[in-house]
Amino acid sequence: MRESSWNEECAGWKTEIAGYLSKNKKRMSDAAATASPIAPPPASSTTPAVRRGLVKSVLSGDAVILQGQPQNGPPPEWTVYLSNVSAPRLGRRPTDSAPATPDEPYAWEAREFLRGKLVGQFVTFVRDFTATSGRDHGRVYLGGTSPADAENVAEEAVAAGLLEVRQGKITDDYTTKLLELQEQAKASGKGKWSSTPGTIREIRWVIDNPRELVDKYAQKPIDAVIEMVRDGSTVRAFLLPNYEYITLQLSGVRAPSTKNPTSHDSRAEPFSEEAKFFVESRLLQRDVQIILESTSNQNFVGSIIHPKGNIAESLLREGYAKCVDWSIGLCTGGAQKLRDAERQAKEKRVRLWKSYTPAASGYSGDRKAFSAKVVEVVLNDAVVVQKEDGTEMKLHLSSVRLPKETAEDKQPSVGRQFRPLYDVPFMFQAREFLRKRIHGKKVQVQIDYVQPKTDNFPEKTCATIKHGDLNIAEGLISRGLSKVVRHRADDENRSCEYDLLLAAEANAEKGKKGLFADKTAEKKDTLRIQEIAGDVAKSKQFLPYLQRGGRAEGVVEFLSGGSRLRIYIPKETVLITFLLGGINCPKGSRVGPGGVTIGAAEPFADEAAAFTRKLVLQHEVQLEVESTDKNGNFVGYLFVSPDGNTSRGINLSEALVEAGLATLHFTAERSGHYNALLAAENRAKKAKKNIWANYTEEQQQEEVEVQQADTSERKQNYRQVAVTDLAPGALRFSAQNIEDGAKIEKMTSEMRQAIADHPPLAGSYAAKRGDLCVAKFSEDGLWYRAKVESVRQGQAEIVYIDYGNRETVEVAKLAQIPGGFASFPAGVKEYNLALVKLPNEDYVQLTLDAFAQYLYGHSSVFVNSEYKVGTAEYVTVYFDMGNKKVDIGKSLVEEGLALADSRREPRLQTLCNEYKSAEDKARKSRKNIWEYGDFTGNDI
């Protein structure tokens, strides 16, 4: 039945009570004067008391609670007992001082007989006497206008064999009639007089594991009887037919608390008694169905299904209760109905909402709902969108809370700083969910509210964002990747689909997903990444892994300029800094400590950064890694496929050059992309784009002449060196000039003596990146000069500047270099083998072993500088074998252990051709790397 029907019925009750009392004033006075024939006068009174009331509940087969007429609040109540009869005793729940007692046979049937007849009905009570205990005993009549045509409840119960007559010292006509009815019941074998044993309930007064019971019933409706109403939103009930006695809190609502009778300080909240009466008059001792939805401590949370409607909705609509967020998502009937009912009470300002004032959203924009394109995902609670007019706006997901980091989370792997995206459990997974679902796609935005600025946080514009029918926040929360913000009860600034989020969180918690899983699963799903950016040694070691198997796949996480990006490589779980190869891109200003801008931005630096951001930020890309620079950054080419078609990937270097936002770098000549880059630059010049806006034909002619004038001959100035160290995974080595050897030995000896004369205090030296210091080499325990390349977690990575070796040592073991020894030039220099490339990974170690044998197999070798790539110097190397000079690079190529590299400088073409011929011979002879044919696709 709808709530309006219940209200009409309640109004009818009030009218009937008022009418009955007004009509019975004269009848009661007449009864006192004429000694009413329906009952003999009790010994203590000559006038029987007659009361008209509503049966609130049945305590047992011979006791009921009646309610009078409400007057400015809940109605008065009184307990009455049937005279001359007794009912079997119902079992009692255990207390601190007494154990539980069982039912007597037919006690439950007797209670249910009266409950079925009387609860919610108007009856007439005629008092026969008042016991010394103060209890009123009498007769209860149901229906009719007088005792003659009314149903005597006691007589009906005796006739059904459910009550036993108590015969006093004096037997009157009423007692005689009850005895006759009892004899008839005995003769017919009814009720307790039958041979069938009555129901003796096995009651579970205490539920030790509430969750187990919730899972048992699996949110299916359970028949129940409401036994008590503690307050407007909390009841106690028997679940049938197993007689589990439970305390149930209505999901999604909270009514004001009533006064706790066991506490002197307890006070009833406003409208608590009214709310309690509201529920009692509708549910107490009614047959209902209960759906157990969850637990709260040892209590149950659920919904009550009644033929006349949803009591939770009625409480809200009448202003007797408020919605509560923590359980509204559990409500079987859906949260929206409850919100709508509460909204009606707010609009009418009834009872709990009499002082209600709507909250302002704080949003002052022109449109609260619009479509936009997602251009960036910021962690997992915010996105940057581009509106139709091209402006960008940062939006936070309404009512979504970021996963919180713990002290343990803030201790990442040794060698890198704390990064929330990777170190806070499930934050990366959440970001990836958003990136893959909505990045670069059009979404629908509904602005919900603006969160004001605080001391710790800026102002936030919060919105509900949908892609199609999917609420993005709901998708995150349902997977356990985020949680819902618990707003204050009076805070209306929340997601417009807040209840949907709460329901999603409840399901995720029930399924133990993501953040709701146990700690073992949480640790398992936490990323453990390496950050190689700025770490020279690690970068060199890791280079072969990025070069093997062709292009590496990654995600662009951040960019600090048009050609400088931070990229995450999922396959290797590493974070690298990547520089675009083959181009010069304008550099922007840097932000120093305290947000201070350092240096001025070069022309078109901002435009280049914006171009790169639009094209690749948070896109999946492919990398061709060529080398590393002196700072440990990787250099190469990046390809992006905005449409997802990898066969049509865009070379970002080429795209920047063609847009006139970068120029060609000389290192592009060594790349297979040189022709495409050169053509792109020519098109940009011709179109006079950006950097080339003022480009003229005269300048172009000068460039052609310079290129044609590059006819210089190759210079051969070989220097004898002693190799001191080989770099791992590369054709790179460190060496000293032979003539410098004695000087280095003398300087090192004098330095050690200075240290011996003034021993350093352990731990007194604070090492910083780039410092010159002294350290003991692990192989011999002697002091050498060293340079600090990085300091992390108490460990320093150093390079011995006179010998080229690298080590990781404890910072406390470093010492300040003695005065006068820092100015002595570094005794070693690093060289790369020119015109030669490493083969694929299967043969790399074979090549490196041969290279080491060539270098270390001779006391000295000779090097000739051929060209530079950035600051890296490339040399040809030879050693004397009798009267013959052996070119190491060419020998590696001839033996099928390396690939010939090409250069465009005219002075190097003769040498390049020799190396190429050596490679062709090795390929034809199927030597080493060519044993299975040409893997480069150029078989001859």
PELIN-V663964 format. One record per pair of residues at least 24 apart in sequence whose C-alpha atoms are under 7 Angstrom apart, sorted by the first residue. I is the first residue (numbers start at 1). J is the second residue. If there is no record, write none. Layout:
BEGIN
i-><I:I>
j-><J:J>
END
This chain:
BEGIN
i-><1:1:1:2:2:3:3:14:17:38:42:42:48:48:48:49:49:50:50:50:50:51:51:51:52:52:52:53:53:53:54:54:54:54:55:55:55:55:55:56:56:57:57:57:58:58:58:60:60:61:61:61:61:61:62:62:73:74:74:74:80:80:80:81:81:81:82:82:82:82:83:83:83:84:84:84:84:85:85:85:85:86:86:86:86:87:87:87:93:103:103:104:105:105:105:105:106:106:106:106:108:110:158:159:160:160:160:161:161:161:161:161:162:162:201:202:203:203:204:204:204:205:205:210:210:210:211:214:214:214:219:219:219:220:221:221:221:222:222:222:223:223:223:224:224:224:224:225:225:225:225:226:226:226:226:227:227:228:229:229:229:231:231:231:231:231:232:232:232:247:247:248:248:248:248:249:249:249:250:250:250:250:251:251:251:251:251:251:251:252:252:252:252:252:252:253:253:253:253:253:254:254:254:254:255:255:255:256:271:275:293:302:303:303:313:313:316:316:316:317:317:317:317:318:318:319:319:319:319:319:320:320:328:329:329:329:329:329:330:330:335:359:361:361:361:361:362:362:363:363:368:368:369:369:369:370:370:370:371:371:371:371:372:372:372:373:373:373:373:374:374:374:374:374:375:375:376:376:377:377:377:377:379:379:380:380:380:395:395:395:396:396:396:396:397:397:397:397:398:398:398:398:398:398:399:399:399:399:400:400:400:400:400:401:401:401:401:402:403:403:414:415:415:416:422:423:423:425:425:425:426:426:426:426:430:430:443:448:448:448:448:449:449:464:474:474:474:477:477:477:478:478:478:478:479:479:479:480:480:480:480:480:481:481:529:529:530:530:530:531:531:531:532:532:532:533:533:533:533:533:534:534:534:535:535:535:536:536:536:539:539:540:541:541:544:546:547:548:548:551:551:551:552:552:552:553:553:553:554:554:554:555:555:555:555:556:556:556:556:556:557:557:558:561:561:561:562:562:562:562:577:577:578:578:578:579:579:579:579:580:580:580:580:580:581:581:581:582:582:582:582:582:583:583:583:583:583:584:584:584:584:585:585:585:586:604:608:616:654:657:658:658:659:659:660:660:660:660:660:661:661:667:669:669:670:670:710:711:711:712:713:714:714:716:717:718:718:718:719:719:719:720:720:720:720:721:721:721:722:722:722:723:724:724:725:725:725:731:731:732:732:732:733:733:733:734:734:734:734:734:735:735:735:736:736:736:744:748:751:751:752:754:755:760:762:762:763:763:765:765:765:767:772:772:773:773:773:773:774:774:774:774:775:775:775:801:801:801:802:802:802:803:803:804:831:831:831:832:832:832:833:833:833:833:834:834:834:835:835:835:836:836:836:836:836:837:837:837:837:838:838:839:839:843:847:847:854:890:890:893:893:894:894:894:894:895:895:896:896:896:896:896:897:897>
j-><307:308:309:308:309:309:314:69:69:147:128:129:126:127:128:126:127:124:125:126:127:124:125:126:123:124:125:122:123:124:120:121:122:123:118:119:120:121:122:119:120:119:284:285:111:114:115:90:111:87:107:110:111:114:86:87:274:273:274:277:135:136:137:136:137:138:137:138:139:154:137:138:139:165:166:167:175:163:164:165:166:163:164:165:166:162:163:164:205:200:201:200:197:198:199:200:162:192:198:199:199:162:182:185:185:190:191:185:190:191:192:193:191:192:243:243:243:244:243:244:245:244:245:295:298:300:295:292:293:294:291:292:293:291:289:290:291:289:290:291:288:289:290:287:288:289:290:285:286:287:288:283:284:285:286:284:285:284:276:280:284:255:257:258:272:276:275:276:279:299:300:299:300:301:302:300:301:302:301:302:303:312:301:302:303:327:328:330:331:323:324:325:327:328:331:312:321:322:323:324:321:322:323:324:320:321:322:321:320:320:330:331:331:332:338:341:341:342:345:341:342:344:345:345:350:345:350:351:352:353:351:352:499:499:500:502:503:506:503:506:499:492:448:449:450:493:449:450:449:450:446:447:445:446:447:444:445:446:442:443:444:445:442:443:444:440:441:442:443:438:439:440:441:442:439:440:439:618:431:434:435:439:421:431:427:430:431:461:462:463:460:461:462:463:462:463:464:473:448:462:463:464:494:495:484:485:494:495:473:482:483:484:485:482:483:484:485:482:427:482:793:792:793:531:527:526:527:522:525:526:481:514:525:526:476:481:467:493:494:495:496:493:494:495:500:501:504:501:504:505:504:505:507:508:508:513:514:508:513:514:515:516:514:515:573:574:573:574:575:574:575:576:574:575:576:575:576:577:632:633:631:632:633:631:632:790:630:631:632:628:632:628:728:729:729:625:625:840:841:622:623:624:622:623:624:621:622:623:620:621:622:618:619:620:621:616:617:618:619:620:617:618:617:587:588:609:605:608:609:612:633:634:633:634:635:633:634:635:636:635:636:637:638:653:635:636:637:664:665:666:667:668:653:662:663:664:665:662:663:664:665:661:662:663:662:661:661:640:680:681:683:684:684:689:684:689:690:691:692:690:691:869:903:904:902:903:906:906:907:907:907:907:908:864:864:862:863:864:862:863:864:860:861:862:863:860:861:862:859:860:861:855:803:804:803:804:805:832:833:831:832:833:830:831:832:804:828:829:830:831:828:829:830:827:828:829:827:784:818:821:783:818:818:815:812:813:812:813:814:815:816:811:817:822:814:815:816:817:814:815:816:817:813:814:815:826:827:828:826:827:828:827:828:828:873:874:875:873:874:875:874:875:876:889:874:875:876:900:901:902:889:898:899:900:901:898:899:900:901:898:899:898:899:929:897:898:888:915:918:918:919:918:919:921:922:922:927:922:927:928:929:930:928:929>
END
